[in-house]
């Protein structure tokens, strides 16, 4: 006859849990297992790896920002060039068309082109 076995389900943990209470009636947390040198080394290596990951992610974001600026810069220059040519052409047409007061000998600002913005 086995005297070591306890009655009950064979799937139950044979050692009961230890409940450690303070005199105030609160439960204490279990002590963490002691850390060895290998655990400390792994913690430091993990910290360095996390720092390197964050630095690489920051560099990646900077590289993407530079790439997008590089892609948008020609578009902005092209749009500015189109706007400049359009305004230049309109002013040239107005001057050729004989805008009153735009000829030589007229007072300055008499033939100035005025832009009107219509808001709806």
C-alpha positions as CSV (number, residue, x, y, z in Angstrom):
1,X,0.0,0.0,0.0
2,X,1.3,3.5,-1.0
3,X,1.4,5.8,2.0
4,X,2.8,8.7,-0.1
5,X,-0.2,9.2,-2.3
6,X,-3.0,11.6,-1.5
7,X,-6.6,10.9,-2.2
8,X,-8.3,12.8,-5.0
9,X,-7.8,13.3,-8.7
10,X,-4.5,12.1,-10.1
11,X,-4.3,15.3,-12.3
12,X,-4.2,17.6,-9.3
13,X,-1.0,19.2,-8.2
14,X,0.2,17.2,-5.2
15,X,1.7,20.3,-3.4
16,X,-0.9,22.8,-2.2
17,X,-0.3,26.5,-2.9
18,X,1.3,28.5,-0.2
19,X,-0.6,31.7,0.8
20,X,1.6,34.2,2.5
21,X,-0.3,36.9,4.4
22,X,0.8,40.0,6.2
23,X,-0.6,40.8,9.6
24,X,-2.9,43.4,7.9
25,X,-4.6,40.6,5.9
26,X,-3.0,41.4,2.5
27,X,-1.3,38.8,0.4
28,X,2.4,39.0,-0.3
29,X,3.7,38.4,-3.8
30,X,6.0,35.4,-4.3
31,X,9.6,36.2,-4.4
32,X,11.1,36.2,-7.8
33,X,13.6,33.5,-8.6
34,X,17.2,34.6,-8.1
35,X,18.8,35.9,-11.3
36,X,22.0,34.4,-12.5
37,X,24.8,36.0,-14.5
38,X,23.3,34.6,-17.8
39,X,20.0,36.3,-17.1
40,X,21.7,39.7,-16.5
41,X,23.8,39.3,-19.7
42,X,20.7,38.5,-21.7
43,X,18.9,41.5,-20.2
44,X,21.8,43.8,-21.3
45,X,22.0,42.3,-24.8
46,X,18.2,42.7,-25.1
47,X,18.4,46.3,-24.0
48,X,21.1,47.0,-26.6
49,X,19.1,45.2,-29.3
50,X,16.0,47.3,-28.4
51,X,18.1,50.5,-28.6
52,X,19.5,49.5,-32.0
53,X,16.0,48.7,-33.3
54,X,14.7,52.1,-32.3
55,X,17.7,53.9,-33.9
56,X,17.3,51.9,-37.1
57,X,13.5,52.7,-37.1
58,X,14.3,56.4,-36.7
59,X,16.8,56.3,-39.5
60,X,14.2,54.5,-41.7
61,X,11.7,57.3,-41.1
62,X,14.2,60.0,-41.9
63,X,15.1,58.1,-45.1
64,X,11.5,57.9,-46.1
65,X,10.9,61.6,-45.5
66,X,13.9,62.5,-47.6
67,X,12.6,60.1,-50.4
68,X,9.2,61.8,-50.4
69,X,10.7,65.3,-50.4
70,X,12.9,64.1,-53.3
71,X,9.8,62.9,-55.2
72,X,7.7,66.0,-54.5
73,X,10.4,68.6,-55.2
74,X,10.3,68.2,-59.0
75,X,6.5,68.4,-58.9
76,X,6.6,71.6,-56.9
77,X,9.2,73.1,-59.2
78,X,7.2,72.1,-62.2
79,X,4.0,73.6,-60.8
80,X,5.8,76.8,-59.9
81,X,7.3,77.0,-63.4
82,X,3.9,76.5,-65.0
83,X,2.4,79.3,-62.8
84,X,5.3,81.6,-63.6
85,X,5.0,81.0,-67.4
86,X,1.2,81.5,-67.2
87,X,1.5,84.8,-65.4
88,X,4.3,86.0,-67.7
89,X,2.3,85.1,-70.8
90,X,-0.8,87.0,-69.5
91,X,1.3,90.1,-68.7
92,X,3.0,90.0,-72.1
93,X,-0.4,89.7,-73.9
94,X,-1.8,92.6,-71.9
95,X,1.2,94.8,-72.7
96,X,1.0,93.9,-76.4
97,X,-2.7,94.5,-76.5
98,X,-2.2,98.2,-75.6
99,X,-3.3,98.4,-72.1
100,X,-4.1,102.1,-71.5
101,X,-1.3,103.9,-69.6
102,X,1.2,101.1,-70.2
103,X,3.2,103.0,-72.8
104,X,6.4,105.0,-72.4
105,X,6.0,108.3,-70.8
106,X,2.9,107.3,-68.7
107,X,3.0,107.7,-65.0
108,X,4.4,104.7,-63.0
109,X,1.8,102.3,-61.9
110,X,-0.8,103.5,-64.5
111,X,-0.7,100.3,-66.5
112,X,-0.2,98.0,-63.6
113,X,-2.0,94.7,-63.9
114,X,-4.4,94.0,-61.0
115,X,-5.4,90.6,-60.0
116,X,-8.9,90.1,-58.7
117,X,-9.9,87.1,-56.6
118,X,-13.5,86.1,-56.7
119,X,-14.9,84.2,-53.8
120,X,-18.1,82.2,-54.0
